[in-house]
């Protein structure tokens, strides 16, 4: 996989979004970091940072996001009015739905979403979402960065990864990958004025691969085991631990399965 595989049609992307700053890199540290800087430099501008490869891709809780040149990495940034009320959990859920639907339209693959921000195809992780708010020196909200990493053709992953990774497609060309980015950005721009506070798209529950699953969740000081019964309006996980329904705001899902977890440590 040493060949640069995921070229896109930058001119077509720019033509589709003439009012946005479109940047494409063969390689970059992190598209979210570049987008973050763009918002700080010019808070009124919207744009996209797309890369063929990331050398310092970030996942949740600053974990590394493996980003070889067989994937596509994109951060879309939007200006926000300082008075905007931001609901981060809702944004992450809704961007997940947008990306999953775009992948389905372009590649015909039915992605699922694993709370809180992983994209799955069957039982393999094929992508992730990382949404971040940008504030100015006065701690006022000025923008939103919506990052996504997609394993378009990636088949080889580091052994240390907690999850089994996989590709979205067996083959892909520049037209398809450009189509994918256009569809994602069109859907985001359509909701641009309300994205920060929109209610969670009902399709999110349909796409959730954890609904009614038994899970083990690693939290900072403990582990929680139980059955997922739903998701709150702020995208918190509801887990019945056998005694009560707990509201989980963060944590790492270590395992999930359809049957009760009687064999865990």
FIKOLZA-1660 file (N, C-alpha, C; in steps of 0.1 Angstrom, whole numbers, plus 5000, padded with zeros to 4 digits):
% residues 265
   i   px   py   pz ch aa at
   1 5008 4988 5000  A  X  N
   1 5000 5000 5000  A  X CA
   1 5009 5013 5000  A  X  C
   2 5020 5012 4994  A  X  N
   2 5029 5023 4994  A  X CA
   2 5025 5034 4983  A  X  C
   3 5016 5030 4974  A  X  N
   3 5012 5039 4964  A  X CA
   3 5001 5048 4969  A  X  C
   4 5002 5061 4965  A  X  N
   4 4991 5070 4969  A  X CA
   4 4978 5066 4961  A  X  C
   5 4968 5061 4968  A  X  N
   5 4957 5055 4962  A  X CA
   5 4945 5065 4961  A  X  C
   6 4943 5073 4972  A  X  N
   6 4931 5080 4973  A  X CA
   6 4931 5094 4968  A  X  C
   7 4935 5096 4956  A  X  N
   7 4935 5109 4950  A  X CA
   7 4920 5114 4949  A  X  C
   8 4918 5127 4950  A  X  N
   8 4905 5133 4947  A  X CA
   8 4906 5143 4937  A  X  C
   9 4894 5147 4932  A  X  N
   9 4893 5158 4922  A  X CA
   9 4891 5171 4929  A  X  C
  10 4902 5178 4932  A  X  N
  10 4901 5190 4940  A  X CA
  10 4894 5201 4933  A  X  C
  11 4896 5202 4920  A  X  N
  11 4890 5213 4912  A  X CA
  11 4874 5211 4912  A  X  C
  12 4870 5199 4912  A  X  N
  12 4855 5196 4912  A  X CA
  12 4850 5199 4926  A  X  C
  13 4857 5196 4936  A  X  N
  13 4853 5199 4950  A  X CA
  13 4852 5214 4952  A  X  C
  14 4862 5222 4947  A  X  N
  14 4862 5236 4948  A  X CA
  14 4850 5242 4940  A  X  C
  15 4848 5237 4928  A  X  N
  15 4837 5241 4920  A  X CA
  15 4823 5239 4926  A  X  C
  16 4822 5228 4934  A  X  N
  16 4810 5225 4940  A  X CA
  16 4807 5234 4952  A  X  C
  17 4818 5239 4958  A  X  N
  17 4816 5248 4970  A  X CA
  17 4825 5260 4968  A  X  C
  18 4820 5269 4959  A  X  N
  18 4829 5281 4956  A  X CA
  18 4831 5290 4967  A  X  C
  19 4823 5291 4977  A  X  N
  19 4824 5300 4988  A  X CA
  19 4833 5295 4999  A  X  C
  20 4838 5283 4998  A  X  N
  20 4846 5276 5009  A  X CA
  20 4860 5275 5005  A  X  C
  21 4869 5275 5015  A  X  N
  21 4883 5273 5013  A  X CA
  21 4885 5258 5012  A  X  C
  22 4889 5252 5001  A  X  N
  22 4892 5238 5000  A  X CA
  22 4907 5236 4999  A  X  C
  23 4912 5227 5008  A  X  N
  23 4926 5224 5008  A  X CA
  23 4928 5209 5008  A  X  C
  24 4938 5205 4999  A  X  N
  24 4941 5191 4998  A  X CA
  24 4956 5188 5001  A  X  C
  25 4959 5179 5009  A  X  N
  25 4973 5176 5012  A  X CA
  25 4975 5161 5009  A  X  C
  26 4987 5158 5003  A  X  N
  26 4991 5144 5002  A  X CA
  26 4993 5138 5016  A  X  C
  27 4999 5146 5025  A  X  N
  27 5002 5142 5038  A  X CA
  27 5001 5154 5048  A  X  C
  28 4995 5152 5060  A  X  N
  28 4994 5162 5069  A  X CA
  28 4994 5156 5083  A  X  C
  29 4998 5164 5094  A  X  N
  29 4997 5158 5107  A  X CA
  29 4983 5154 5111  A  X  C
  30 4974 5164 5111  A  X  N
  30 4960 5161 5115  A  X CA
  30 4952 5171 5107  A  X  C
  31 4942 5166 5100  A  X  N
  31 4933 5176 5093  A  X CA
  31 4925 5184 5103  A  X  C
  32 4921 5178 5114  A  X  N
  32 4914 5186 5125  A  X CA
  32 4923 5198 5130  A  X  C
  33 4936 5195 5131  A  X  N
  33 4945 5206 5136  A  X CA
  33 4946 5217 5126  A  X  C
  34 4947 5214 5113  A  X  N
  34 4948 5224 5103  A  X CA
  34 4935 5232 5103  A  X  C
  35 4923 5225 5103  A  X  N
  35 4910 5231 5103  A  X CA
  35 4909 5241 5115  A  X  C
  36 4913 5236 5127  A  X  N
  36 4912 5244 5139  A  X CA
  36 4920 5257 5137  A  X  C
  37 4932 5256 5131  A  X  N
  37 4940 5268 5129  A  X CA
  37 4933 5278 5119  A  X  C
  38 4926 5272 5109  A  X  N
  38 4920 5280 5099  A  X CA
  38 4908 5288 5105  A  X  C
  39 4901 5282 5114  A  X  N
  39 4890 5289 5121  A  X CA
  39 4895 5300 5130  A  X  C
  40 4906 5298 5137  A  X  N
  40 4912 5308 5145  A  X CA
  40 4918 5320 5137  A  X  C
  41 4923 5316 5125  A  X  N
  41 4929 5327 5116  A  X CA
  41 4918 5335 5110  A  X  C
  42 4907 5329 5106  A  X  N
  42 4897 5336 5099  A  X CA
  42 4883 5331 5103  A  X  C
  43 4878 5335 5114  A  X  N
  43 4866 5329 5120  A  X CA
  43 4853 5329 5112  A  X  C
  44 4852 5338 5101  A  X  N
  44 4840 5338 5093  A  X CA
  44 4839 5328 5082  A  X  C
  45 4851 5321 5079  A  X  N
  45 4852 5313 5067  A  X CA
  45 4848 5298 5070  A  X  C
  46 4841 5292 5060  A  X  N
  46 4839 5278 5061  A  X CA
  46 4848 5271 5051  A  X  C
  47 4851 5258 5054  A  X  N
  47 4861 5252 5044  A  X CA
  47 4862 5237 5047  A  X  C
  48 4871 5231 5039  A  X  N
  48 4874 5217 5041  A  X CA
  48 4889 5215 5040  A  X  C
  49 4894 5206 5049  A  X  N
  49 4908 5202 5048  A  X CA
  49 4908 5187 5045  A  X  C
  50 4913 5183 5034  A  X  N
  50 4913 5169 5030  A  X CA
  50 4927 5164 5029  A  X  C
  51 4930 5152 5034  A  X  N
  51 4943 5146 5032  A  X CA
  51 4943 5131 5028  A  X  C
  52 4953 5128 5022  A  X  N
  52 4955 5114 5017  A  X CA
  52 4961 5105 5028  A  X  C
  53 4968 5112 5038  A  X  N
  53 4974 5105 5048  A  X CA
  53 4976 5114 5060  A  X  C
  54 4975 5109 5072  A  X  N
  54 4978 5117 5084  A  X CA
  54 4990 5111 5092  A  X  C
  55 4999 5119 5097  A  X  N
  55 5010 5114 5105  A  X CA
  55 5007 5115 5119  A  X  C
  56 4997 5123 5123  A  X  N
  56 4993 5124 5137  A  X CA
  56 4978 5125 5139  A  X  C
  57 4971 5116 5132  A  X  N
  57 4957 5116 5133  A  X CA
  57 4952 5113 5147  A  X  C
  58 4941 5120 5151  A  X  N
  58 4937 5119 5165  A  X CA
  58 4923 5112 5165  A  X  C
  59 4921 5104 5175  A  X  N
  59 4908 5098 5178  A  X CA
  59 4903 5103 5191  A  X  C
  60 4893 5096 5197  A  X  N
  60 4888 5101 5210  A  X CA
  60 4898 5100 5221  A  X  C
  61 4897 5110 5230  A  X  N
  61 4906 5110 5242  A  X CA
  61 4921 5110 5238  A  X  C
  62 4924 5117 5227  A  X  N
  62 4938 5119 5222  A  X CA
  62 4944 5106 5218  A  X  C
  63 4936 5095 5216  A  X  N
  63 4942 5083 5211  A  X CA
  63 4946 5085 5196  A  X  C
  64 4956 5078 5191  A  X  N
  64 4960 5079 5178  A  X CA
  64 4950 5073 5168  A  X  C
  65 4948 5079 5157  A  X  N
  65 4939 5074 5147  A  X CA
  65 4948 5070 5135  A  X  C
  66 4948 5057 5132  A  X  N
  66 4957 5052 5122  A  X CA
  66 4952 5057 5108  A  X  C
  67 4961 5063 5101  A  X  N
  67 4957 5071 5089  A  X CA
  67 4967 5069 5077  A  X  C
  68 4968 5057 5072  A  X  N
  68 4976 5054 5060  A  X CA
  68 4970 5060 5047  A  X  C
  69 4978 5059 5036  A  X  N
  69 4973 5066 5024  A  X CA
  69 4963 5058 5016  A  X  C
  70 4957 5048 5022  A  X  N
  70 4947 5040 5016  A  X CA
  70 4933 5044 5021  A  X  C
  71 4933 5055 5029  A  X  N
  71 4920 5061 5034  A  X CA
  71 4919 5075 5030  A  X  C
  72 4908 5081 5034  A  X  N
  72 4906 5096 5032  A  X CA
  72 4903 5102 5045  A  X  C
  73 4909 5114 5047  A  X  N
  73 4907 5121 5060  A  X CA
  73 4903 5135 5057  A  X  C
  74 4892 5139 5064  A  X  N
  74 4886 5152 5060  A  X CA
  74 4881 5159 5073  A  X  C
  75 4884 5172 5073  A  X  N
  75 4878 5180 5084  A  X CA
  75 4871 5192 5078  A  X  C
  76 4858 5193 5081  A  X  N
  76 4850 5204 5076  A  X CA
  76 4848 5214 5087  A  X  C
  77 4850 5226 5084  A  X  N
  77 4849 5236 5095  A  X CA
  77 4839 5247 5091  A  X  C
  78 4832 5251 5102  A  X  N
  78 4821 5261 5100  A  X CA
  78 4822 5272 5111  A  X  C
  79 4819 5284 5107  A  X  N
  79 4818 5295 5117  A  X CA
  79 4806 5293 5126  A  X  C
  80 4807 5297 5138  A  X  N
  80 4796 5298 5147  A  X CA
  80 4794 5311 5153  A  X  C
  81 4782 5316 5155  A  X  N
  81 4780 5328 5162  A  X CA
  81 4783 5326 5177  A  X  C
  82 4789 5336 5184  A  X  N
  82 4794 5334 5198  A  X CA
  82 4782 5330 5207  A  X  C
  83 4770 5334 5204  A  X  N
  83 4759 5330 5213  A  X CA
  83 4753 5316 5210  A  X  C
  84 4759 5309 5201  A  X  N
  84 4754 5296 5197  A  X CA
  84 4755 5286 5209  A  X  C
  85 4744 5279 5211  A  X  N
  85 4743 5269 5222  A  X CA
  85 4748 5256 5215  A  X  C
  86 4759 5250 5219  A  X  N
  86 4764 5238 5213  A  X CA
  86 4761 5226 5221  A  X  C
  87 4756 5216 5213  A  X  N
  87 4753 5202 5219  A  X CA
  87 4762 5192 5213  A  X  C
  88 4774 5190 5218  A  X  N
  88 4784 5182 5211  A  X CA
  88 4780 5168 5208  A  X  C
  89 4773 5162 5218  A  X  N
  89 4769 5148 5216  A  X CA
  89 4759 5146 5204  A  X  C
  90 4750 5156 5202  A  X  N
  90 4741 5156 5191  A  X CA
  90 4749 5158 5178  A  X  C
  91 4758 5167 5178  A  X  N
  91 4766 5170 5166  A  X CA
  91 4773 5157 5161  A  X  C
  92 4780 5150 5170  A  X  N
  92 4787 5138 5167  A  X CA
  92 4777 5127 5161  A  X  C
  93 4766 5126 5168  A  X  N
  93 4756 5116 5163  A  X CA
  93 4751 5120 5149  A  X  C
  94 4748 5132 5146  A  X  N
  94 4743 5136 5133  A  X CA
  94 4753 5136 5122  A  X  C
  95 4766 5139 5125  A  X  N
  95 4776 5138 5115  A  X CA
  95 4779 5123 5112  A  X  C
  96 4778 5115 5122  A  X  N
  96 4779 5100 5120  A  X CA
  96 4768 5095 5110  A  X  C
  97 4756 5100 5112  A  X  N
  97 4745 5096 5103  A  X CA
  97 4748 5101 5089  A  X  C
  98 4752 5113 5088  A  X  N
  98 4755 5119 5074  A  X CA
  98 4766 5111 5067  A  X  C
  99 4777 5108 5074  A  X  N
  99 4788 5100 5068  A  X CA
  99 4783 5086 5064  A  X  C
 100 4776 5080 5073  A  X  N
 100 4771 5066 5070  A  X CA
 100 4762 5066 5058  A  X  C
 101 4753 5076 5057  A  X  N
 101 4744 5076 5045  A  X CA
 101 4751 5079 5032  A  X  C
 102 4761 5088 5033  A  X  N
 102 4769 5091 5021  A  X CA
 102 4777 5079 5016  A  X  C
 103 4783 5072 5026  A  X  N
 103 4790 5060 5022  A  X CA
 103 4781 5049 5015  A  X  C
 104 4769 5048 5021  A  X  N
 104 4759 5039 5015  A  X CA
 104 4755 5043 5001  A  X  C
 105 4754 5056 4999  A  X  N
 105 4750 5061 4985  A  X CA
 105 4761 5059 4975  A  X  C
 106 4773 5061 4979  A  X  N
 106 4784 5060 4970  A  X CA
 106 4790 5046 4968  A  X  C
 107 4791 5039 4979  A  X  N
 107 4797 5025 4978  A  X CA
 107 4787 5014 4981  A  X  C
 108 4775 5017 4984  A  X  N
 108 4765 5007 4986  A  X CA
 108 4767 4999 4999  A  X  C
 109 4775 5004 5008  A  X  N
 109 4778 4996 5020  A  X CA
 109 4770 5002 5032  A  X  C
 110 4764 4992 5039  A  X  N
 110 4755 4996 5051  A  X CA
 110 4763 4998 5064  A  X  C
 111 4768 5010 5066  A  X  N
 111 4776 5012 5078  A  X CA
 111 4767 5013 5091  A  X  C
 112 4773 5009 5102  A  X  N
 112 4766 5011 5115  A  X CA
 112 4775 5020 5123  A  X  C
 113 4769 5026 5134  A  X  N
 113 4776 5035 5143  A  X CA
 113 4777 5029 5156  A  X  C
 114 4789 5028 5161  A  X  N
 114 4792 5023 5175  A  X CA
 114 4794 5035 5184  A  X  C
 115 4786 5037 5194  A  X  N
 115 4787 5048 5203  A  X CA
 115 4801 5049 5208  A  X  C
 116 4808 5060 5208  A  X  N
 116 4801 5073 5205  A  X CA
 116 4805 5078 5191  A  X  C
 117 4815 5073 5185  A  X  N
 117 4819 5080 5172  A  X CA
 117 4826 5070 5162  A  X  C
 118 4824 5057 5163  A  X  N
 118 4831 5048 5154  A  X CA
 118 4821 5043 5143  A  X  C
 119 4826 5042 5131  A  X  N
 119 4818 5037 5120  A  X CA
 119 4822 5022 5117  A  X  C
 120 4812 5014 5116  A  X  N
 120 4815 4999 5114  A  X CA
 120 4808 4994 5102  A  X  C
 121 4815 4985 5095  A  X  N
 121 4809 4977 5084  A  X CA
 121 4810 4962 5089  A  X  C
 122 4798 4956 5091  A  X  N
 122 4798 4943 5096  A  X CA
 122 4805 4943 5110  A  X  C
 123 4815 4936 5112  A  X  N
 123 4821 4937 5126  A  X CA
 123 4835 4943 5125  A  X  C
 124 4838 4951 5115  A  X  N
 124 4851 4958 5114  A  X CA
 124 4849 4973 5115  A  X  C
 125 4858 4979 5122  A  X  N
 125 4858 4994 5122  A  X CA
 125 4864 5000 5109  A  X  C
 126 4856 5008 5103  A  X  N
 126 4860 5014 5090  A  X CA
 126 4861 5029 5090  A  X  C
 127 4859 5035 5102  A  X  N
 127 4860 5049 5102  A  X CA
 127 4857 5055 5116  A  X  C
 128 4860 5068 5118  A  X  N
 128 4857 5075 5130  A  X CA
 128 4854 5089 5128  A  X  C
 129 4847 5095 5137  A  X  N
 129 4843 5109 5137  A  X CA
 129 4849 5116 5149  A  X  C
 130 4854 5128 5147  A  X  N
 130 4859 5136 5158  A  X CA
 130 4855 5151 5156  A  X  C
 131 4845 5155 5164  A  X  N
 131 4840 5169 5163  A  X CA
 131 4845 5177 5174  A  X  C
 132 4850 5189 5171  A  X  N
 132 4856 5197 5181  A  X CA
 132 4852 5212 5180  A  X  C
 133 4849 5218 5191  A  X  N
 133 4845 5232 5191  A  X CA
 133 4858 5241 5191  A  X  C
 134 4857 5253 5185  A  X  N
 134 4869 5262 5185  A  X CA
 134 4864 5275 5192  A  X  C
 135 4872 5279 5202  A  X  N
 135 4869 5291 5209  A  X CA
 135 4880 5302 5207  A  X  C
 136 4877 5315 5209  A  X  N
 136 4887 5325 5207  A  X CA
 136 4894 5328 5221  A  X  C
 137 4903 5338 5221  A  X  N
 137 4910 5341 5233  A  X CA
 137 4901 5344 5245  A  X  C
 138 4889 5349 5242  A  X  N
 138 4880 5353 5252  A  X CA
 138 4871 5341 5256  A  X  C
 139 4874 5329 5251  A  X  N
 139 4866 5317 5254  A  X CA
 139 4852 5318 5248  A  X  C
 140 4851 5325 5238  A  X  N
 140 4838 5325 5230  A  X CA
 140 4839 5315 5219  A  X  C
 141 4828 5308 5217  A  X  N
 141 4827 5299 5206  A  X CA
 141 4827 5306 5193  A  X  C
 142 4836 5302 5184  A  X  N
 142 4837 5308 5171  A  X CA
 142 4836 5298 5159  A  X  C
 143 4837 5285 5162  A  X  N
 143 4836 5276 5151  A  X CA
 143 4835 5262 5155  A  X  C
 144 4832 5253 5145  A  X  N
 144 4831 5239 5147  A  X CA
 144 4839 5232 5137  A  X  C
 145 4847 5222 5141  A  X  N
 145 4855 5213 5132  A  X CA
 145 4849 5199 5133  A  X  C
 146 4845 5194 5121  A  X  N
 146 4839 5181 5120  A  X CA
 146 4849 5172 5112  A  X  C
 147 4855 5164 5120  A  X  N
 147 4866 5155 5114  A  X CA
 147 4861 5141 5112  A  X  C
 148 4866 5135 5101  A  X  N
 148 4862 5121 5098  A  X CA
 148 4874 5114 5091  A  X  C
 149 4877 5102 5095  A  X  N
 149 4887 5094 5089  A  X CA
 149 4880 5081 5084  A  X  C
 150 4882 5078 5071  A  X  N
 150 4875 5066 5065  A  X CA
 150 4885 5057 5059  A  X  C
 151 4885 5044 5063  A  X  N
 151 4894 5034 5057  A  X CA
 151 4888 5029 5043  A  X  C
 152 4890 5037 5033  A  X  N
 152 4884 5034 5020  A  X CA
 152 4889 5020 5015  A  X  C
 153 4902 5019 5015  A  X  N
 153 4908 5006 5010  A  X CA
 153 4918 5000 5020  A  X  C
 154 4918 5005 5032  A  X  N
 154 4928 5000 5042  A  X CA
 154 4925 4986 5046  A  X  C
 155 4935 4977 5044  A  X  N
 155 4933 4963 5049  A  X CA
 155 4943 4959 5059  A  X  C
 156 4954 4967 5061  A  X  N
 156 4964 4963 5071  A  X CA
 156 4964 4973 5082  A  X  C
 157 4964 4968 5095  A  X  N
 157 4963 4977 5106  A  X CA
 157 4973 4973 5117  A  X  C
 158 4976 4982 5126  A  X  N
 158 4986 4979 5137  A  X CA
 158 4980 4968 5146  A  X  C
 159 4989 4959 5150  A  X  N
 159 4984 4949 5159  A  X CA
 159 4979 4954 5172  A  X  C
 160 4984 4965 5177  A  X  N
 160 4980 4971 5190  A  X CA
 160 4966 4976 5190  A  X  C
 161 4959 4977 5178  A  X  N
 161 4946 4983 5178  A  X CA
 161 4936 4974 5186  A  X  C
 162 4927 4981 5194  A  X  N
 162 4917 4973 5202  A  X CA
 162 4907 4967 5193  A  X  C
 163 4904 4973 5182  A  X  N
 163 4893 4969 5173  A  X CA
 163 4899 4962 5160  A  X  C
 164 4891 4954 5154  A  X  N
 164 4895 4948 5141  A  X CA
 164 4891 4958 5131  A  X  C
 165 4900 4963 5123  A  X  N
 165 4897 4973 5113  A  X CA
 165 4895 4966 5099  A  X  C
 166 4889 4974 5090  A  X  N
 166 4886 4968 5077  A  X CA
 166 4884 4979 5067  A  X  C
 167 4883 4976 5054  A  X  N
 167 4881 4986 5044  A  X CA
 167 4866 4988 5041  A  X  C
 168 4863 5000 5035  A  X  N
 168 4849 5002 5031  A  X CA
 168 4846 4996 5018  A  X  C
 169 4856 4995 5009  A  X  N
 169 4854 4990 4996  A  X CA
 169 4866 4982 4991  A  X  C
 170 4864 4973 4981  A  X  N
 170 4875 4965 4976  A  X CA
 170 4883 4973 4966  A  X  C
 171 4876 4983 4959  A  X  N
 171 4882 4992 4950  A  X CA
 171 4875 5005 4950  A  X  C
 172 4882 5016 4946  A  X  N
 172 4876 5029 4946  A  X CA
 172 4885 5038 4937  A  X  C
 173 4878 5048 4931  A  X  N
 173 4885 5057 4922  A  X CA
 173 4883 5071 4927  A  X  C
 174 4890 5080 4921  A  X  N
 174 4890 5094 4925  A  X CA
 174 4876 5100 4924  A  X  C
 175 4868 5096 4914  A  X  N
 175 4854 5101 4912  A  X CA
 175 4846 5097 4924  A  X  C
 176 4847 5084 4928  A  X  N
 176 4839 5080 4940  A  X CA
 176 4842 5087 4953  A  X  C
 177 4855 5088 4955  A  X  N
 177 4859 5095 4968  A  X CA
 177 4855 5109 4967  A  X  C
 178 4857 5116 4956  A  X  N
 178 4852 5130 4955  A  X CA
 178 4837 5131 4957  A  X  C
 179 4830 5122 4951  A  X  N
 179 4815 5121 4952  A  X CA
 179 4812 5120 4967  A  X  C
 180 4819 5112 4974  A  X  N
 180 4816 5109 4989  A  X CA
 180 4818 5122 4996  A  X  C
 181 4829 5129 4994  A  X  N
 181 4832 5142 5001  A  X CA
 181 4822 5152 4998  A  X  C
 182 4817 5153 4985  A  X  N
 182 4807 5163 4981  A  X CA
 182 4794 5160 4988  A  X  C
 183 4790 5147 4988  A  X  N
 183 4777 5144 4995  A  X CA
 183 4777 5147 5010  A  X  C
 184 4789 5144 5016  A  X  N
 184 4790 5147 5031  A  X CA
 184 4789 5162 5033  A  X  C
 185 4797 5169 5025  A  X  N
 185 4797 5184 5028  A  X CA
 185 4784 5190 5024  A  X  C
 186 4777 5186 5013  A  X  N
 186 4764 5191 5010  A  X CA
 186 4754 5189 5021  A  X  C
 187 4754 5177 5028  A  X  N
 187 4745 5175 5039  A  X CA
 187 4748 5183 5051  A  X  C
 188 4761 5185 5053  A  X  N
 188 4765 5194 5065  A  X CA
 188 4762 5208 5062  A  X  C
 189 4764 5213 5050  A  X  N
 189 4761 5227 5046  A  X CA
 189 4746 5230 5047  A  X  C
 190 4738 5220 5044  A  X  N
 190 4724 5221 5044  A  X CA
 190 4719 5224 5058  A  X  C
 191 4726 5219 5068  A  X  N
 191 4722 5221 5082  A  X CA
 191 4731 5231 5089  A  X  C
 192 4739 5238 5081  A  X  N
 192 4749 5247 5087  A  X CA
 192 4745 5256 5098  A  X  C
 193 4733 5262 5096  A  X  N
 193 4728 5272 5105  A  X CA
 193 4723 5265 5119  A  X  C
 194 4719 5253 5118  A  X  N
 194 4713 5246 5130  A  X CA
 194 4721 5234 5135  A  X  C
 195 4732 5231 5129  A  X  N
 195 4739 5218 5132  A  X CA
 195 4743 5218 5147  A  X  C
 196 4747 5229 5152  A  X  N
 196 4753 5229 5166  A  X CA
 196 4742 5225 5176  A  X  C
 197 4730 5226 5173  A  X  N
 197 4720 5223 5183  A  X CA
 197 4708 5214 5179  A  X  C
 198 4709 5209 5166  A  X  N
 198 4698 5201 5161  A  X CA
 198 4696 5188 5170  A  X  C
 199 4684 5184 5171  A  X  N
 199 4681 5172 5178  A  X CA
 199 4687 5160 5170  A  X  C
 200 4690 5149 5177  A  X  N
 200 4696 5137 5171  A  X CA
 200 4686 5132 5160  A  X  C
 201 4692 5129 5148  A  X  N
 201 4684 5123 5138  A  X CA
 201 4679 5109 5142  A  X  C
 202 4666 5107 5141  A  X  N
 202 4660 5094 5145  A  X CA
 202 4667 5082 5139  A  X  C
 203 4673 5084 5127  A  X  N
 203 4680 5073 5120  A  X CA
 203 4693 5068 5128  A  X  C
 204 4697 5077 5137  A  X  N
 204 4709 5073 5145  A  X CA
 204 4707 5060 5153  A  X  C
 205 4695 5059 5159  A  X  N
 205 4692 5047 5166  A  X CA
 205 4691 5035 5157  A  X  C
 206 4686 5037 5145  A  X  N
 206 4685 5025 5135  A  X CA
 206 4699 5021 5132  A  X  C
 207 4709 5030 5131  A  X  N
 207 4723 5027 5127  A  X CA
 207 4731 5022 5139  A  X  C
 208 4726 5024 5151  A  X  N
 208 4734 5021 5163  A  X CA
 208 4736 5006 5164  A  X  C
 209 4748 5001 5165  A  X  N
 209 4751 4987 5166  A  X CA
 209 4751 4982 5180  A  X  C
 210 4749 4991 5190  A  X  N
 210 4750 4987 5204  A  X CA
 210 4736 4985 5210  A  X  C
 211 4725 4990 5203  A  X  N
 211 4712 4989 5208  A  X CA
 211 4708 4974 5212  A  X  C
 212 4704 4972 5224  A  X  N
 212 4700 4959 5230  A  X CA
 212 4712 4949 5231  A  X  C
 213 4724 4955 5230  A  X  N
 213 4736 4946 5232  A  X CA
 213 4741 4947 5246  A  X  C
 214 4747 4936 5251  A  X  N
 214 4754 4935 5264  A  X CA
 214 4768 4941 5262  A  X  C
 215 4772 4950 5271  A  X  N
 215 4784 4957 5269  A  X CA
 215 4793 4957 5281  A  X  C
 216 4806 4958 5279  A  X  N
 216 4815 4961 5290  A  X CA
 216 4821 4974 5287  A  X  C
 217 4820 4984 5296  A  X  N
 217 4825 4998 5293  A  X CA
 217 4836 5001 5303  A  X  C
 218 4847 5005 5298  A  X  N
 218 4859 5008 5307  A  X CA
 218 4857 5023 5310  A  X  C
 219 4855 5026 5323  A  X  N
 219 4854 5040 5327  A  X CA
 219 4867 5043 5335  A  X  C
 220 4869 5056 5338  A  X  N
 220 4882 5060 5344  A  X CA
 220 4885 5051 5356  A  X  C
 221 4876 5049 5365  A  X  N
 221 4879 5042 5378  A  X CA
 221 4873 5029 5379  A  X  C
 222 4865 5025 5369  A  X  N
 222 4857 5012 5371  A  X CA
 222 4853 5007 5357  A  X  C
 223 4847 4995 5358  A  X  N
 223 4841 4989 5346  A  X CA
 223 4826 4987 5348  A  X  C
 224 4818 4990 5338  A  X  N
 224 4804 4989 5339  A  X CA
 224 4800 4978 5329  A  X  C
 225 4791 4969 5334  A  X  N
 225 4786 4958 5325  A  X CA
 225 4771 4959 5326  A  X  C
 226 4765 4957 5314  A  X  N
 226 4750 4957 5314  A  X CA
 226 4745 4957 5300  A  X  C
 227 4732 4960 5298  A  X  N
 227 4726 4959 5285  A  X CA
 227 4722 4973 5281  A  X  C
 228 4725 4977 5268  A  X  N
 228 4722 4990 5263  A  X CA
 228 4707 4990 5260  A  X  C
 229 4700 5000 5266  A  X  N
 229 4686 5001 5264  A  X CA
 229 4682 5013 5256  A  X  C
 230 4691 5022 5253  A  X  N
 230 4688 5034 5245  A  X CA
 230 4698 5044 5246  A  X  C
 231 4695 5056 5240  A  X  N
 231 4704 5067 5240  A  X CA
 231 4696 5080 5243  A  X  C
 232 4702 5088 5252  A  X  N
 232 4695 5100 5256  A  X CA
 232 4695 5111 5245  A  X  C
 233 4687 5121 5246  A  X  N
 233 4686 5132 5236  A  X CA
 233 4700 5139 5234  A  X  C
 234 4709 5137 5244  A  X  N
 234 4722 5143 5243  A  X CA
 234 4733 5133 5238  A  X  C
 235 4729 5121 5234  A  X  N
 235 4738 5111 5229  A  X CA
 235 4746 5105 5241  A  X  C
 236 4739 5103 5252  A  X  N
 236 4745 5095 5263  A  X CA
 236 4739 5081 5262  A  X  C
 237 4747 5071 5266  A  X  N
 237 4743 5057 5265  A  X CA
 237 4735 5053 5278  A  X  C
 238 4724 5047 5276  A  X  N
 238 4716 5042 5287  A  X CA
 238 4719 5027 5289  A  X  C
 239 4724 5023 5300  A  X  N
 239 4728 5009 5303  A  X CA
 239 4722 5004 5315  A  X  C
 240 4714 4993 5314  A  X  N
 240 4709 4986 5326  A  X CA
 240 4719 4977 5331  A  X  C
 241 4724 4980 5343  A  X  N
 241 4734 4971 5349  A  X CA
 241 4728 4960 5358  A  X  C
 242 4715 4958 5357  A  X  N
 242 4709 4947 5365  A  X CA
 242 4702 4952 5377  A  X  C
 243 4706 4965 5381  A  X  N
 243 4700 4971 5393  A  X CA
 243 4693 4984 5389  A  X  C
 244 4699 4991 5380  A  X  N
 244 4693 5004 5376  A  X CA
 244 4698 5007 5362  A  X  C
 245 4691 5017 5356  A  X  N
 245 4696 5022 5342  A  X CA
 245 4706 5033 5345  A  X  C
 246 4718 5031 5340  A  X  N
 246 4728 5041 5342  A  X CA
 246 4730 5050 5330  A  X  C
 247 4733 5062 5332  A  X  N
 247 4735 5072 5320  A  X CA
 247 4750 5073 5319  A  X  C
 248 4755 5069 5307  A  X  N
 248 4770 5069 5305  A  X CA
 248 4773 5080 5295  A  X  C
 249 4781 5090 5300  A  X  N
 249 4785 5101 5292  A  X CA
 249 4798 5099 5285  A  X  C
 250 4807 5090 5290  A  X  N
 250 4819 5087 5283  A  X CA
 250 4825 5073 5288  A  X  C
 251 4833 5068 5281  A  X  N
 251 4839 5055 5284  A  X CA
 251 4842 5047 5272  A  X  C
 252 4850 5037 5273  A  X  N
 252 4855 5029 5261  A  X CA
 252 4848 5016 5261  A  X  C
 253 4841 5013 5250  A  X  N
 253 4834 5000 5249  A  X CA
 253 4844 4989 5247  A  X  C
 254 4846 4980 5256  A  X  N
 254 4856 4970 5255  A  X CA
 254 4850 4958 5247  A  X  C
 255 4838 4955 5250  A  X  N
 255 4831 4943 5243  A  X CA
 255 4817 4946 5242  A  X  C
 256 4811 4939 5232  A  X  N
 256 4796 4939 5231  A  X CA
 256 4792 4927 5224  A  X  C
 257 4780 4921 5228  A  X  N
 257 4775 4909 5222  A  X CA
 257 4760 4908 5225  A  X  C
 258 4753 4900 5217  A  X  N
 258 4738 4899 5218  A  X CA
 258 4734 4892 5231  A  X  C
 259 4743 4882 5236  A  X  N
 259 4739 4874 5247  A  X CA
 259 4744 4880 5260  A  X  C
 260 4738 4877 5271  A  X  N
 260 4743 4882 5284  A  X CA
 260 4757 4878 5286  A  X  C
 261 4765 4888 5293  A  X  N
 261 4779 4886 5295  A  X CA
 261 4781 4878 5308  A  X  C
 262 4781 4865 5308  A  X  N
 262 4783 4858 5320  A  X CA
 262 4797 4853 5321  A  X  C
 263 4805 4855 5311  A  X  N
 263 4818 4849 5310  A  X CA
 263 4829 4860 5312  A  X  C
 264 4825 4872 5317  A  X  N
 264 4836 4882 5317  A  X CA
 264 4843 4882 5330  A  X  C
 265 4854 4888 5331  A  X  N
 265 4862 4889 5343  A  X CA
 265 4856 4900 5352  A  X  C
% end
